[in-house]
């Protein structure tokens, strides 16, 4: 039995890929090799981390860093830094989870500000429409 360095291996190294065999059938190939539940769990965790980052990033500079050099925010000792997504390990999971909490707050704040902006725009349109109706009644339009 080969031992895996669970804490030090980058999450992206735990992956599942569909592989076509010579006989035309398909099989999942795990890297590092292993077919146990632990490997499947870490592979799904790796996918989940990448998915959540992609969904929660809202700041233009965060999105640009993610798309160009695949760096993502992590929070260590209360400070926000950027690290390569490819290098994150299970040891980094607390910093990643802290970053998710911060990013989710930013995401919700952005949604809230967007809703307020939309409501303000709606209010302006409503007032303009009301003024237009008033002018039409008075024959000014």
RAHU-V546301 format. One line per field, one symbol per residue. ss: DSSP state (H for helix, E for strand, C for the rest). burial: I if it has 24 or more other C-alpha atoms within 12 Angstrom, else O. A space follows every 50 residues. Layout:
# RAHU-V546301
ss->???
burial->???
This chain:
# RAHU-V546301
ss->CCCCCCCCCEHHHCEEEEEECCCCCEEEEEECCCCCHHHHHHHHHHHHHH HHHHHHCCCHHHHHHHHHHCEEEEEECCEEEEEEHHHCEHHHHHHHHHHH HHHHHHHHHHHHHHHHHHHHHHHHHHHHHHHHHHHHHHCCC
burial->OOOOOOOOIIIIIIIIOOOOOOOOOOOOOIIIOOOOOOIIOIIOIIOOII OIIIOIIIOOOIOOOIOOOOIIIIOOOOOOOIIIIIIIIIOIIOIIIOII OIIOOOOOOOOOOOOOOOOOOOOOOOOOOOOOOOOOOOOOO
